[in-house]
């Protein structure tokens, strides 16, 4: 369990460090990502980005288990 938490923490840190470059690649502005802007309020729902990240992580973990 502790090893899993360490790996997840490292992935989270790596994503935070790489986020500016990931945004330039289009991640975070995919066609399924919704942004609602009102006066004094912004709602951001990155649905498509979450699906892409989920697929990529599933493939990575699948390869690690083999």
C-alpha positions as CSV (number, residue, x, y, z in Angstrom):
1,X,0.0,0.0,0.0
2,X,2.8,2.4,0.9
3,X,4.5,1.8,-2.4
4,X,1.3,2.5,-4.3
5,X,0.9,5.8,-2.5
6,X,4.5,6.8,-3.2
7,X,4.1,6.1,-6.9
8,X,0.8,8.0,-7.0
9,X,2.4,10.9,-5.3
10,X,5.4,10.9,-7.7
11,X,2.9,10.8,-10.6
12,X,1.0,13.8,-9.2
13,X,4.3,15.8,-8.7
14,X,5.4,14.9,-12.2
15,X,2.1,16.0,-13.7
16,X,2.3,19.3,-11.8
17,X,5.8,19.9,-13.1
18,X,4.9,19.0,-16.6
19,X,1.6,20.8,-16.7
20,X,2.7,23.9,-18.6
21,X,4.0,21.7,-21.4
22,X,1.0,19.4,-21.4
23,X,-1.3,22.5,-21.8
24,X,0.8,23.6,-24.9
25,X,0.1,20.1,-26.3
26,X,-3.6,20.7,-25.9
27,X,-4.3,18.7,-22.8
28,X,-6.8,20.6,-20.7
29,X,-8.5,22.2,-23.8
30,X,-10.0,19.1,-25.4
31,X,-13.4,19.2,-27.1
32,X,-15.0,17.5,-24.0
33,X,-13.7,20.0,-21.5
34,X,-16.3,22.5,-20.3
35,X,-15.7,26.0,-19.1
36,X,-18.5,28.1,-17.8
37,X,-17.6,31.7,-17.1
38,X,-20.0,34.1,-15.4
39,X,-19.4,37.3,-13.5
40,X,-17.3,36.4,-10.5
41,X,-17.6,32.7,-11.2
42,X,-15.8,30.2,-13.3
43,X,-16.6,26.5,-13.5
44,X,-14.1,24.1,-15.2
45,X,-15.0,20.4,-15.9
46,X,-12.2,18.6,-17.7
47,X,-14.2,15.5,-18.6
48,X,-12.3,14.6,-21.8
49,X,-8.9,15.3,-20.3
50,X,-9.8,13.0,-17.3
51,X,-10.8,10.2,-19.8
52,X,-7.5,10.6,-21.7
53,X,-5.4,10.6,-18.5
54,X,-7.3,7.5,-17.3
55,X,-6.7,5.6,-20.5
56,X,-3.0,6.5,-20.4
57,X,-2.6,5.5,-16.8
58,X,-4.5,2.2,-17.4
59,X,-2.1,1.3,-20.2
60,X,0.9,2.2,-18.1
61,X,-0.2,0.2,-15.1
62,X,-1.2,-2.7,-17.4
63,X,2.4,-2.8,-18.8
64,X,3.8,-2.6,-15.3
65,X,1.8,-5.6,-14.1
66,X,3.0,-7.8,-17.0
